[in-house]
Amino acid sequence: MGFIGFLIPCLVISTDVVFSCQNTDDFVDASSPGDIVIGGLFAVHSKMLRPEEYPIKPVIQNCAGFEIQIFLQTLAMIHAIETINNSTLLSGVTLGYEIYDTCADVTKAMASALRFLAKFNSSEDVVEFRCNYSDYIPRIKAVIGASYSEVSMAVSRLLALQLIPQVSPASSAEILSDKIRFPSFFRTIPSDFHQTRAMAHLICESGWNWIGVIATDDDNGRFALESFGVQAMANNVCIAFKEMLPAYLSDNTFHTKVDHAIEKIVKETRVNVIVVFMRQIHVLKLFKKAIERNVNKIWIASDNWSAAVKISTIPNIGQLGTIVGFGFKSGDISTFQDFLRNLHEKPTDNNKFLREYTVLSSVCAHLEYHDFQMCISNQAQDDLLQNTDNKPRVWRDDFLNANIEPGFIHSTTLAVYAIAQAIKGQCKDRNCKDPSAVAPWELLEELKNVTVIDDNKEIKFDSNGDMSSSYDVLLWKEIDGHMEITTMAEYDAEKGNFVFEDEEKKKEFLDLKKVQSTCSQHCRPGQMKKVTESPHTCCYECVYCPENHYSNETDMDYCYRCNNKTYWAPVNSTTCYRKTIHFLAWTDWFAVFLLILSAFGVVLVLSISVIFTKNLNTPVVKASGGLTVCYIILFSHFLIFLSTIFFIDEPTELKCKTRQALFGISFALCISCILIKSLKILLAFSFDPKLQNFLKCVYKPVPTVVTCTGIQVVICTFWLIFRTPHVEQNFSIPKSIIVECNEGSMVAFGVMLSYIAALAFICFIFAFKGRKLPENYNEAKFITFGMLIYFIAWIVFIPVYATTFGKYLPAVEIIVVLISNYGILCCTFLPKCYVIIYKQETNTKSAFLKMVYTYSTKSAGSVAVSQVSLDSKSSSSRAAVSDSGKPEKNSGNGNCHFQVSGQRFIKGKVLPKNTAKTVARKRLSSI
């Protein structure tokens, strides 16, 4: 019923309201004379009617759709000019104006621009063609407008022919900043570059990255969409869909495309933020359809409609969700509001806009607010009826004040004052009452440097012809059932940040984050984005950061890598953890166990030393080579046990260089001494003359020990000089740093061990040959066992050492050292200690003589020699038998050495008993 209520009056308005263009004077919609005339281009009507006859003729058609907001901009221009004329700003020079309705149509605007270019005082409005327009005087000196960027682009190219300055209070397309293509264009608002950047910042700070965009398919919409696309990409915001609506409502596809856009919005459930670059009439149609479909989103409004009262008063507008917009910064417009209150007293003869509004307000006066507004916007059709002149005039000044968009009113006023300041600068030394005193191109140059005082601040045009000012961030809030447009924040275009008046406003801004509009869920710290098959970077999967990587922010594109040398991180980590430094510490239970074994070995060495010292003159001790040799061997065992200490605790350069060298040299010394003992035993009990002669030549105790040990000293010295062991940090274990000794050269390490093995093998061979000694004196057999233990331990060591890593690697070598050292020590000394302590009856000279006698008797009975050999040595045998038991002392090394001679045997017979006893004594003395 409401719709029918305001539709009926629509059909009773006379054709006078249409203001058909019969001649060129009818083309002017509002005018006032003056010394200097300023042109105005405003889209007071939203569309131009299309001709119905065929064929189409080149006739300027009538317009429809009265726009209150743009009508108010024309009034703002008139008010500013009247205010200047009533002031002393121009010192007697008056400003006039000619305002034309573009009907939001480029063609109609170009017709108006042609009239601007017409020669001054030309009765036929003739535009002269010239190569030089420097002294050409057109009807107007400057132009204010147009309302839309698409119109401004076309008009500006035409005005540039005569360099007539054009100052727009509303055209924000970024392309208009190009002074090569639009040299005479200025504007009192920022370009869309700042607006789209502000939108992208708002979206980014609110945590949205998956949005939709709807724009009109005209120059302004396309350029705004392109600019926003660049800014969105720079802020990691993805556009899920773009919908372009026809620029003209008369387009047959308009409603179909609106329906398609709504379907797209409904279908994209993850898109909860829609950016809208459209004219008010388009937004009105879109929102009505969205309300029908119960669409609830966050709508981001461009400056075209962010403060549109016509849209905010749509019934049930609150159902659409939240509307956030960017509007031009406004100033003090109180004088303009006073102007509106007295507007009904103004004559309407030279202002068709005012006359039309007066008629429309009278016709629609009986309707409520929103219906009244819709009634006005849908009038002026060609088939309107007559007889409205007799209707009483009804004026609603409150309606005009309620529909003010402060930003546009302020920018229009600034445009007039900027031109006035430029005129003032040009008229200082000229008589500007003469229309030819100032040319438009001169005014253009003055306008580039003009300064306007606004709210006690000086503002001027930049090099692009733009006035850089801030934006008001507007929030539509429903208060007491009515939608109110409030200022939530201020966006500083130069600094690129949001400024809040108080904490309550800031809270309103932060509350926007409660709405999610993302293609994918936010990736938490410890995760990173993994791009899916979608072409959009905002659509991704969240995957955990791999080991040794971390992320400490949300929505990270990649995980940071930890410094693998000193830090580590588990899977899904938000930070890196410092690696624990490990080494075989004193407090480690295994190290303690090994130290106890080493300490026990030292105690064992000392105990054996004490036992041997106390039993120095017993046959067992003497048979072991004497106290000096035993002390040397025991001392080497002591050093080997001591060397294990250098394998424990944090490695240092000293420990790394000392431990292998100390172990290697000590072991070589030990094996060298045991080798001498093996040779001595073999020499004493060998009955092979050739072998005895060889052993006599080889058996040089002191030189042999010094040489064998010296070779190991040389190996270790070269190792320490050329490839010295050093401290190294091993980072191969993920969570730990192993501080260990790098042996410097594994070749040198192998040579050292191989040399010890070679000595042990030689010792083993000689000991093995003497394994069948008397039962009570079986040292060679135990030496053989000791060498076998050594070989087994080190053969096992090689693969274990090669495959072991970590802090227990030194422990492997300690174990092998202890096993081999204990094996040799125990096999060499424990049997003797057992005899000394528990078998004292066998530790006597007579017992030893009996044992050797028995062994010699058995050995002599089994040996057969050739007669030639016996005859050649018979004399020496007798001498040896008579002198047996007399030792020869070698004072050079303090050791006892005995000459062992060949024995005389008769083929097939055994020696007499007295001869066997003599041999036994000599064997005992030799040992």
Order of alpha helices (4+ residues) and beta strands (2+ residues): alpha-alpha-beta-beta-beta-beta-alpha-beta-alpha-beta-alpha-beta-beta-alpha-beta-alpha-beta-alpha-beta-alpha-beta-alpha-beta-alpha-alpha-alpha-alpha-alpha-alpha-beta-beta-beta-beta-beta-alpha-beta-beta-beta-beta-beta-beta-beta-alpha-alpha-alpha-alpha-alpha-alpha-beta-beta-alpha-alpha-alpha-alpha-alpha-alpha-beta-beta-alpha
